[in-house]
Amino acid sequence: MTQEEILNIITQLREVDASDDLIATVLAAATNTITVDTITSLIDNKPKGNKRTAKRRSRGRPSESGKTFKIPNEEINKMPKMYHKVFACQDRLVPYRFHKGVYEAHYRRHGLDVFACAKDFEEMKRKFYEKLNIAIACGEMPIPVTQTTMAATVAPAIITIPAENEKPDPMFMDYVNEWLKIKERTVKPSTYKEYERMSRYHFEKTFGNMKVSQMTRTVLQDYLFGIIDDGHSRTAEKVHLALTCIFDLISEDTGLPSPMKKIVLPYYESKKSVPFSKDEEKKLVDFCIANPDNAASSALLVLLYFGLRRSELCTIRIEGEWLTCVTSKTKLGRNEVTRKIPFSPVFKRVLPYVDFDKARTTNVNTINTVIKRLFPEHHTHELRHTYITRAKEAGVNQEVVMLWAGHSFDKDVVTSAVDRGYTHYSDEYMMQEAQKVDYSL
């Protein structure tokens, strides 16, 4: 306090007949106080450091921190009602910063831990809202608002902003979930189901609580080698491909290098399918004829003599001496491809033993079980190889075989790219070619 202010206080105390002890106490308190102006002057007069330090700190673009954006009402209304009271006052403000060309937002309150970053501010906000809703949907419950936590709700929350030289370090599963959301919109439901199962079994189970910085090249390489050591080389390839895509997203958003670039897998040659021999084909046909009540018998004969994929069985229809089905390999967003396959002479001999309605509804696992029991060295898809092999051995036009099998392109057939675009085979020609598939077992 200034000397003038102290004298004014003494004058006022004497006017109210204050004792000398009271005046002395007030004066002691006054001399121990410090004004805001004094604090400001002390801060302004602090050492600035040498010129070299100042120059070093001025290099590059400085980080922008201490800013916030507000969670809008429309986003809060999407949440369960229990969250509506949580996001009130200062709890609707999300701190963010602009650091090394990336906008970063981090919200850690009421049991929620949500981090999002992107090069564009609006994109960063969009990702933040998505991840916030994912965190809520995954069961992250808010801390109940009680008298103890009420004070913390009223006061501005203290958010830890990473240091200027600290890189963003999001949770790995946040990006796995973002990758799954993309796949859900770009692949067929059956394919998405496989990705979801992979995420649940491989990613969430093993890396569910890990941050991106913890997922080093060594950790990922050892995990993939572990899958190979268990005898699942094909699975390791699929997981490797998915991890590469996920870390490409992370690298694009955060600028962190992808640990997948230096990861290698040992060479693996998948087992080639082998068609059934005619002796094996006869054994299978005899089994189906002798066991008409078996749930898989009709389905096995249809797969053997029409070359269908297992997933196409549920779409079969009969039109005279033609079987139609929907090709299951059609990509999402493309028109369905329906193909017609004529009855061949070899199939007509087993036609009395085929129940098409039963074949249409047969469980795929039942078919696989019967094949493995009868032919341990074969798998169900090799029935398709057998059909294509027999048709070509019988001299059927290769283009026609491709149409029956539902193959879009065969690199071994040099003219197929042109011929299939301009050639439209008649039903008469197709049926004529089918008559060639006539052999004895």
Salt bridges, closest charged atoms under 4 A:
GLU64 OE2 - ARG61 NH2 3.61
GLU64 OE1 - LYS67 NZ 3.23
GLU75 OE2 - LYS78 NZ 3.44
ASP91 OD1 - ARG109 NH1 3.31
ASP91 OD2 - HIS110 NE2 3.20
GLU104 OE1 - ARG97 NE 2.97
ASP113 OD1 - HIS106 NE2 2.75
GLU123 OE2 - ARG126 NH2 2.41
GLU130 OE2 - ARG126 NH1 2.46
GLU130 OE1 - LYS181 NZ 3.87
GLU178 OE2 - LYS127 NZ 3.95
GLU194 OE1 - ARG197 NE 3.59
GLU237 OE1 - ARG234 NH1 3.03
ASP253 OD2 - LYS127 NZ 2.08
GLU280 OE1 - HIS378 NE2 2.97
GLU281 OE1 - ARG390 NE 2.94
ASP286 OD2 - LYS282 NZ 2.95
GLU312 OE2 - ARG309 NH1 2.64
GLU312 OE1 - ARG339 NH2 2.81
GLU321 OE1 - LYS348 NZ 3.05
ASP357 OD1 - ARG360 NH1 2.70
GLU382 OE1 - HIS378 ND1 2.49
GLU382 OE2 - HIS379 NE2 3.55
GLU393 OE1 - ARG390 NH1 3.94
ASP427 OD2 - LYS340 NZ 3.21
GLU433 OE2 - LYS436 NZ 3.07
ASP438 OD1 - ARG349 NH1 3.09
